């Protein structure tokens, strides 16, 4: 099977998913989450990857992050993968791979989709019925982006410009962000996010797709589905 395309544009956010092999658990305790967090933070600092939102479920993770270089994401996942798998296998007396192949990722049209993808990521525990509200899940960025937590789980996050535009102060931004969660993510947006990330295509409007294709010199959407229809196609 051919590898999924990768569109890495330094300075442009990416939605990234990594799953456990055969959907098996990759976290078994709070200590596992903490070790993974520390390994990720170290790698992000070293390889210039700014994380804006995350959720770590028992058998997979989501990140919304902006690479500073073309190889930022790959180097971060190589580093974290080596450290965490060695740690997890030793603690659980197991051997072999932990991950389901390579991570999946899609470049994100920040003006059109950035805040929607953030909500999509942080609502993951709610969609699967783990918690009733994203504030109740300890291993996500919601507490930082919406206010209420300044601990180590979140103080390493980097606000992206679309999030910063929500308000002039930290409190204003957090309040505006909380208001976004009063409405469900539209079904069309859910489908677009899932399809783009699963298939490795760019997530955005017509103008953004053309920009990605011009920079990468290859197609950024599937021939079969055509280009996405957006009400606002003026975002880059």
QUIRAVEN-V306500 format. One record per backbone hydrogen bond with DSSP energy under -1.0 kcal/mol. CO is the residue of the C=O (numbers start at 1). NH is the residue of the N-H. Records with the same first field share a line. If there is no record, write none. Layout:
CO: NH  NH
This chain:
9: 12
13: 108
14: 65
15: 106
16: 63
17: 104
18: 61
19: 100
20: 23
21: 24
29: 33
30: 34
31: 35
32: 36
33: 37
34: 38
35: 39
36: 40
37: 41
38: 42
39: 43
40: 44
41: 45
42: 46
43: 47
44: 49
48: 68
50: 66
51: 158
53: 64
54: 141
55: 62
58: 26  27
59: 20
60: 57
61: 18
62: 55
63: 16
64: 52  53
65: 14
66: 50
67: 11
69: 72
71: 75
72: 76
73: 77
74: 78
75: 79
76: 80
77: 81
78: 82
79: 83
80: 84
81: 85
82: 86
83: 87
84: 88
85: 89
86: 90
87: 91
88: 92
89: 94
98: 21
99: 101
104: 17
106: 15
107: 203
109: 113
110: 114
113: 117
114: 118
115: 119
116: 120
117: 121
118: 122
119: 123
121: 124
123: 127
124: 128
125: 130  131
126: 129
133: 136
134: 137
139: 56
141: 145
142: 146
143: 149
151: 154  155
154: 157
160: 164
161: 165
163: 166
164: 167
169: 173
170: 174
171: 175
172: 176
173: 177
174: 178
175: 179
176: 180
178: 181
179: 182
180: 183
186: 190
187: 191
188: 192
189: 193
190: 194
191: 195
192: 196
193: 197
194: 198
195: 199
196: 200  201
203: 109
205: 209
206: 210
207: 211
208: 212
209: 213
210: 214
211: 215
212: 216
213: 217
220: 202
222: 226
